[in-house]
Amino acid sequence: MSGHVGDLNPKQSAALDKLKEKVADITDQLEESDDYFFLRWLRARNFDVEKAEKLLRDHLVSRKTWRMDELLAWEPPTVLQKYLTGRFHGHTREGHPIFWERTGRLDLKGIVRSATQEDIVRCRVKDGLRMLEKFKSQTEKLGRRIDTCVIIYDLEGLSIQKHFIPKGVKAIIEMVKVFEENFPEILEMVYIVNVPGVFDLAYNIVKPFLNDVTRKKVVPISGAPQVCHERLRELIEPSELPACYGGTFVPEDGDVSCDSLLVSSALVPRAMYMSAKVPVDEDSETLTVARRSSAQLEIAVTKPNCKLWWGFASEQHDIAYSVLFKPEQQAGVKQHAAQMEEIVPSKRVDSHQNFEEGSTTCAKMGVYVVRFDNTYSWTKSKVVHYLTRLEVASDEQEEAELGAAAASACADDAS
């Protein structure tokens, strides 16, 4: 049995009833509560009720963290609207919306230098929400249930030099994780066209973050362009298939390459790069980390499962940072890194060239410490502009702005 409404075996039906019973306490907080909705989460976890329940409860936290109820009205930064690839266009012959993603033409280096990872991921979350809206309109239009989409990835131009950069890979992995956690089982199929030689390497990076059900839906279409075009014409009516992919659809501007429709391969202008030499936000705080020293930001977490976010830029020179944990009783007590529990390992970053940011889920209560480490520098002190934010998952989302978090430039040894 497929696991869809009207096609359930006794075990699947029992799992559906059990899941609805186990999440009855949060049903009124979910965006939907019909059988179609609950079966998506069950199929994503092979009808393991415990795993489906966890996925749903995690989604509820994530929904508040990403403020999904407000996201459709959010306007992304101009650079992402203009240069981040990924556009909706057309439908399959069966009525599924299609999302076209020209990853190979994406100026990933320019994107990560021009926007924060949080905003990049937020764009994809918004795309997911827009997809759900398209399902509703298609269902009404066709008079039958439409709740899956097709994604077509065009990897022409994908290369190690252009796309396998740490900050870019990190952003892509985060997008995949957030999408898997919040939009399970909305994929009908994923087709890969213009498959490059580095495809296996690229796919192996994101594959661990895809569940088994999703992996089975990824289909590379190899061969000559004519072969690819024929496969796409089988999937999509020629009148809706862009001319550059073997169809007859041409935008109003007459561009048969459809760059205006599906985003061109233009590079992000350097003028749009974020400057790491000035505070990244008017609310940012500034500290100076002396040579052969370190500084610590203490953030008190009084509720479990909060999300701690940090972002910073340094002037002229790089710096190392880590995230550590210590019990509440140690708040305000300066300790060496080795005396605290490591949450995010120390790493040296080029925050003088790119805005550095990250986040972690605070599994337990206590004091989380963002530590800036300049102990390796014998001659240069470092100026750091930083922001921190603690997002608290509760019945009413509470966000604590911690730009003025306790920061102390404490002399530290090289350990």
N, C-alpha and C positions, 0 to 999 in steps of 0.2 A: 504494500500500500504506500502511496506517495506521501502521506502525512499531511495532506491538505484537507480543508473542510470538505466533507462528503466522501472522503477516501481514507478512512482511518480503520485500522484493525482494532480488536478489543484492547490490546496493550496500549496502543496510542491514545485511544479514547480515555482509558483509565488515567494515563499520564496527564492528559489535558485537564480532567476533573481535579486531579491531585494538585496540579500547579495552581489552578484558580483558587483552590482552597488555601494553599500555603501563602499566597500573596494577597489574600483578601484584605489585609491590613493596609496595603498601599494601592489598591486598585483605583481609588478615587484620585490618586496623584499621577496616574499614568495617562498618556495622551490618548490611548484607546483601551478598550477592555472587552472586545469581542473575540470569538474563537479564532478568527483569522490572525489577530494580533498575537495571541498567546501561542499559537502553533508556530509562528515564526521563530520564537525564542526556543521552543522545544526542538524544532528541526535543526536549529543551529548547534544544539548539543545532543543530537541523536536521541532525543526523547529521554534523556537523563534528567529527571525532575529536579534533583538537587542542584545540578549544574545550571539548568535553565533558570531556577529561582535566583541563584547567585548572580547570573548575568543580568537579570531584570533589576535586581536591587542595586547592582553596581551602575546600571544604566540610569537609575533614578538619581543617584549621586552625581553622575557625570552630567546629566541633564541640567542640574542646578549649577554645577561648576561652569559649564559652558553657556549658561543662561539661554538655553534653547528656546524658551518661550518668547524671548526678545530678539532672537537672532535673524529672523526673516526681515526685520526692519533695519538691521545693521548695515551700514555702508562700509565696505572694505576700503583700505587705503587706495589711492589712485594707482599706485604702482601695481597692486595686485589685480585691480579691475582691468588694467591694460595689458599686463604682461604674464600673469599667471594663466597657463593653459588650462583648458577644460571648459567645454560648452555643451549645452543641451541642443540637440537638433534632430527632429524627425522621430519616427516610430518604426518598429519592425512591422512586418506583415501581420503579426498577431496583435499588434497594438501596444507593445512595450516601449516606453520612452527610451531614447538613446542618449548616452553621454559620451561625447568624443573627447579624448584626452591625447593631445599631441606632445607626449612627454619628451620625445627626441628633439623637439624644437624649443624646449623650455630652457631659458637662460637661468639655470638653477643657481649658479654663482651670483648672478645679479639680483635674483629674488631674495636670497638669504642675506644679502648685504643691504637690501633696501627695505625689508620688513621683518618684524619679529616672528619667531616661530609660532607664537601664540596666534597672531593674526593669520598666518598661512594656514594653520590647522583650522582656525575658525571659519575660513572661507570654505573648506571642504565640508565642515559640519553644516554650514548653511546650504551647500549643494545637496547634501543628504536630505535636509528638511524640504528643500524645493522639490526634490524627487518625490517625497511623500505627497506633496500637493499635486504633482502631476499624476500620480496614481489615482487620486480622488477624481480629478477632472476626466481622466480617461475612462474610469469606471462609469461615471455618469454619462459620458458621451457614447460609449459602446454598449451600455446596458449589461455589462458583465464585469466580474471582478478582475482588475488589473492591479497587481501589487509587487511586480518585479520589473527590473530594467535591464538593459544591455549596455555594457561599457565597452568601447572600442579604443584600445591604446595603439597609437601610431608611434613606433619607436625609431622611425627614420632619423638618423643623426645622433642617436644615443651613443655616448662614448665614455670611456673611463675618465679622460681629461676634463670633459665638460660636466659630467653628472655624478661622478663618484667622489664627491667632496664631503668631508665629515659633517658639516652643519646641514648640508642638503640632504644627505642620507638620513641623518637624525630626524629632520623635519618630515621626510617621506614615511619613515617608520612610525612616527607619532601619528601621522594622518591615517595610516593603515590600522593602527591599534584602536584609535578613537572610532573609526568607521565600523570596525568589526564589533566593537563593544556596544555601539548605539544603533546600528542599522543592520541587524542580522537578517539574512535570508531575503534581501530585497534584490539580489542579483539573479537574473535569469541565466545569463552567460557573460563571460568576459572574453573578448577576442583580441588577440595581439596581431597587428599587421606591420609589415615592413620590419620583420624580425631581424635584428642585427646579431653579429657574432658574439656580442657580450650579453645576450639575453639571459643565458643560464646563470651568469654571474649576478646580474641584476635581480633575477627572480629569486635566487637563493638567499638574497639579503632580506626580502620581505616575506618569503615563504613561511618561516617559523611563526609569523604573527597572523597567519591565515588559518582558520579552522579547516578540518578535513573536508567539510561540505563545500566550502568556498574553493578550495584547491581543485576539486574535480570540475569546476565550472570554467577554469582558465584554459583557453584553447588557442595556441599559436597557429596562425595561418601562414605557412611557409610557401616558397615557390615564387614564380614570376608574378609581376603585377597583374597580368591577365587572370591568373589563378585566384589571386586575392579578390579581384574585382568581381569575378563570377560568384565566389562564395558570398560576398556582400550583397550581390543582386538577388541571391536566393533568400537572403535574410530580410532585405529592405526593398521596397518598391523603388524602381529607378527614379521616379519623380521626387522622392524624398532623399535619395542617396546623392551626396555631393559629387559633382562632376569629376573632381580629382580622385575619387575612389571608384569610378566606373559607372556613376549614375548620370542623371540629366539635370539635377538641381544646380542652379547657378544663382548666387545672391543678386540682389537688385543692382549692385554696383558693377556686375558683369565679370567679377573676378573668378575665373574658372579654377584657380588654385584654392579658392575658398579661405584664403588667409584672413579676410575680414570677418568671416563667419566663425571660424574655429581658432582664431588667434594666430598671428604671423610669427615668424621666427626672429623678430627683431630683438636686439640686445637691450637690456635695461640700461638707460643712460647713466653714466657715472654720477651725473648731477643729482640723481635720485637716491644714491647710496646714503645710508644713514651715516652721519658724522659721529665718530666715536670720540671726537675732541671736545665735545660740548655735552652738557647734561642731556640725557635722552628724554627727559620730561621735566616740566616746570616743578613737579613735586619731588624730583629725585633729590637724594642727599649726597653729600660729598665727604670723603675721608681721604687722608693721606697715610699710606703705609710706608713706614720708614725702611731704609735699607737694612737687610739682615733681620727683619722683623715681620710681624703679621698683625692682622686686625680681625676682630670677631663681631658678628652681628648676632645677637641673641633674640630668638623669637619664641615666646611662650605659647605652647599649644595645650589648651585646656579641654579639648574634645578630640576623641580619636577619629581617624579617617579624614582629617582636614587635608586640603591640598596647599602645599607651600610652593609659591612661585618666586623666583628671583631673576633679576636682570641687571646687567651692569656694563659699563664701558670704562676703560682706563685711558689715560692720556699718554701718548707717545710710546709707551712701552707695554709689553705683555705682563701678565700676572698669573699666579696659580690660585686655585680655589678648591674648596671641598665643603661638604655639608656633614655635620657631625651631630651627635645627640648626647645629652646628659640628663640625669634626673632633675626634677623640679627643685630639689633641695640644693642643687649646685648652681642655681640661677645667680648671676652676678659674680660668681667665683671664677677667676681666670685659670684655665687649665691648658696644658699642652695637648696637642692633637692626639697623641698616643694615649691620653687618659680618658678620651671620649670614644663613644661608639661611632664607627664610620658608616654613614648613610650613602653619601656620594663620594667616591674616591677622589683624591687630589689629582688635579690635572692642570697643566700650564696652557693658557689660551691666549690667542691673539685678540684680546678685547680692545686693543688700541686700533684695530682695523675693522672689527665686526662687533656689533652688539651681542653680548653673550647672555643667554638665558637658559633656564631649566626649571623643573618642578619635581616634586616628590609627594607621594601620599604619606601623611604622618600617621603611621599605624598605631602609635601609642602616644600618650600624653607625657609632657615634659618640656625640655628646652632644646630647640633645634638651633644649631649654630652654623651660620655661613661664614667660613673662615677664608680670608684673603691672605695668601702666603707670599711674602717677598723675601723670605729668608735666604733664597739662592742668590740674591743680588747683592754684590759687595759695594756698589757705588751709587746706585740710583734708588731714590724713593719713588713711589707710585701714587698717582692721584686717581681715585676711583669714584665714579658717579654711579649710584646704585638705587634700585627700587626693590622692595619685597612686598609680597601680598599673601595673606592667609585667607583661603576660601573655606568657610565652615559649612559643612553639609548639615542642615537642620530643617525643621518643618518650614521655616521661612529663611531663605538663604541670607546668611549674615556674612558680609565681607569686611574684613578688617584691613585697612590700609596701614601698612607698617613701614612707610617710608622713613619714619623717625625711629626705627628699631634701635635698641641700645647697641651702639657700636663703640668698641674700645680698641685703640691701636696698642696692643700689648706686646711688649718685647718678648720674643720667643727664640728658642734655639733652633738649630737647623733640622731638628727631628720632625 
